[in-house]
Amino acid sequence: MDHRAEQEIDRDFIGRVARHDQAAFVALYDRLNGPLYALAFRMLGDTNDAEEALQDVFVQIWRRAESYDPAQSSVFSWAALLTRSRVIDRLRSRGRRLRIIGGSTDEELSLGNKSDASTAENATEAAERQEEAASVRAILAELPKEQRDAIEMAFFGDLTHHEIASRLNEPLGTIKARIRRGLLKLRERARKI
């Protein structure tokens, strides 16, 4: 299926979701879940946080589908921006939580209160995160360098399209096109995993 046909399908789904069509929502979820999860995981580095962020994003898509404007972006780009925004919120919240509990955690660790079971669980989770992170990095590595760089600057460097264009000394339209093409390729490749 070509790119335009996929975009048309996504637009049809989001229009039906705006009318609270649950079947269309499930179909849209199936199409977007993989690449959006990969994006959330890449930014958060934690499977539970990425899954929770994605759940929030799909609730937001269900509630705000009628606000989607096809003249502004593709459905996938819109959903990726919602994901990025939700992830940034979670990162900010995580930073506040860590500052608040940081002192007590250091004390507990120094007293040796951490159980062997939680240590084993943390090791397993860390191994799973590393494996998933490797998959995401592999997908990103397959992109052409200019697309990969633009996506990383936008989503992981928290730069606007204008800032990226300025840093790379490229026209704004070129940067937007690179990011869009790169995100579409990410979506296709993440679906195959």
Buried (B, 14 or more C-beta within 10 A) or exposed (E): EEEEEBBBBBBBBBBBBBEEBEEBBEBBBEBBBBBBBBBBBBBBBBBEBBBBBBEBBBEBBBEBBEEBEBEEBBBBBBBBBBBBBBBBEBBEEEEEEEEEEEEEEEEEEEEEEEEEEEEEEEEEEEEEBEEBBEBBEEBBEEBEEBBBBBBBBBBEEEBEBEBBBEBBEBEEEBBBEBBBBBBBBBBBBBEEE
